[in-house]
Amino acid sequence: MKLEEIRKESMWAVEVEDKSLMDLAAAAQEVLGYSVLAKMTKKPEEDQPILTSLQTVLKELEIDILLSSDVSHYKKERLIEETVVRMKTWMKTAAEADSPSAFFGPDWHEDKIENYHQPVPEFVLAKAIQIKKAFPECQIFIESLRDNPDPFLLVTIPDPRSPYYTPKEKYYIEVWEEPKFEGMSRVRSHASIETDNIAF
């Protein structure tokens, strides 16, 4: 999967579509006296989408999120690709060494944005500032593949019980390519690797 293939989604798209349809139904009933559409589009209260506080802020700021399934797929592929590259290098070194060192694979890790020491594009910083100002309780992280990043900006709701937590809410907001911000396609010198059949 290429970086530019990660899709964005709007958690409130259905809500917006429903409002347009409801407006049309109301106008049809008021202007034309036609009430069938109004009856068809009426939903029980429990079916209405309920947004969390953070989702409400993202909606008000008109900020879409990256599709979580695409993000997971991309991260999995990148992890496998980088592991294979490192393993080949390690095998070559190990074959030539009298006492080979242990192999350590790459990993995805999160840094609080204030602890991230690599350049971040201006448009990403602007969006992070926008979210933090509107929802000060949130935490902003940069998630990257160690030593070979295509970083993600993500926003979470912190758990006050522990620094090691699984947040109740976590949204991927942006991704950019390193080391250059311009261009979205990564040129790889090694062959593409089939990842769908790898179980982990």
N, C-alpha and C positions, 0 to 999 in steps of 0.2 A: 504494500500500500504506500502511495506517495503522500507526502505531507499535504499537498493541495487537495487530496481526495478526502480529507477529514471534513465531514459535513457539519454544518451548524443547525441547531434546532431552536425553536422558540417554545418555551414551556406553556405559553399562553396563546399559541396559534389557534387552537380549537376555540378558546374563549372569544377571540376576535372574530373568527368565522361565525360563531353562534350569534354574536351581537349583530353582525351584518344581516344575518338571516332573520333574526328577531325584529330588526328595524323594518325590513321589507315586509314581514308578516303583519306588523302593526300598521304600516302604511296601506297595505292591501285591504285590511279590514276597515280602516278609517275612510279611505278615499273611495274604494270600490265596493265596500260592503262584503268582501270576500273573506270568510273567517276560517276556511279549511287549513290554510298554511299556519295560521296562528295556533290552531289546536294541535297541529302536527309538531310544531317546534317547541311547544311548552314542555319543559322538563321538570321532573321532581326536584325539590331543593337539594336533596342529597347527591344528585348527579352533577351539580354545578362544581366546576374546578375550585379547589380551595388552595390558595397559595400561601406558602410560609412567609415569614417576614423578609427573609433574604430574597426569595423568589419575587415578592412584591416589589422590592427595591430594584431588582434587575429588570423587571417589567417596566417600572416607571422610567428607568434610565434607557429603555429600549435596547438592552444588551442581550444578545443571543448567547447561547452556550454551545460548546462543541459537543457533538453527539457522542455520548459515553461509549457506545459500542464501537464506534470508529476509533476513538482514542485508545481503547483497550487493544483493538486489533493492531493498530499502528505500533503501540508500545511493545507488544509481543513480537512483532516482526523485527523491530529494531534491536530488541534484546537478543533474539536468536542470531541475527546477522552479526552483531558485534561479538557475541560469544564465539561464533565460528571463526571470525578473524583472529581473535585473541588466542583461541585454542590452537590454530595453525602456527601462530608465532611461538607459543609455548612449546608445542611439540618439536619444532625445529631447534629451539634452544635446549630443550630437555635431552634431545638426541645427542647433542654435542657436549653436554655437561657431564661431569663425573657424578655429581650429586644434584639432580634437578630440584628446583624449588616447587612448592605446591602451586596448583593452578587456581587462580581467583578470577571468576567471571565478573562481568559488569553488572550493575544494578541501577534501577531507577531510584532516585532519592529526592526528597523535598527539602528546600531551604526557605526559611522565612525570607521575604524579599529584602529585609534590611541586612540579612547575612549573605546575600547573593552578590558575588564580586565580579560578575561578568557584565558586559554591556547589555542593556535592555532597550529595545526600540522605543522611540518617543510615543508612538501610538499605543503601545502596551502600557507604558507608564501612565499616560493620560487616562486610560480606562481604569487602571488600578486606583489612581487617585480619586476618580469619579465614584467608584464603588466604596472605597474606604470613607470618603466624606459623607456619603449617603447612609452608610451602615458601619459606624465606627467599631462595633463589636466583632466584626468579621476579621479573619486573618487572611493575609495574602501570601501565597507561596509561589516559588518557581520550582517546578519539577523537571529534572533533566536526567539523562542517561550519563552516568559518571564518566568523565573524560571524553565523551563523544556526544555532546548534547544537541538536541533540537528541543529547546525548553518550552514548557507549557506554563502559562499563568493560570493559577487556580485560586479559588476563593472558598473558604470553609468557615463553618461555625465552630469555634474552639470548645473543647470539653475542659471545664475548669478542674476536673478531678486529677488529671495527670498530663504531663507533657507528651506521653506516649498514648495516643488515642486514635480511635477510628471515628472521624467526625460524622455527625448525623447528616450533615449536608456538605457536599463537595462538588463544585462545578468547575469544569475546565472552560476558561474564557477565551484564551488566545494561544497560538503556537507560532514560533518563528524559527527560521533556519539559522544555524550557526556554521561557520563564524561570520558569514555575511547575512545581512538582513534582506537584501534584495534578491529576487528570484526565489522560486519555490521548489524547484526540482533538484533533488540530490543526485549527483553523479557518483556512481559507485564503481570501483574498479573490479570488484569481485562479482561473480555470477549471482543472480537472484536465487533465493533459497525458498523452497516450498515449506510453508509453515503450518498449513491447515491440518496436516496429518500428524503433527507433533503434539502429543498429549502432555500437558503439565498445567 
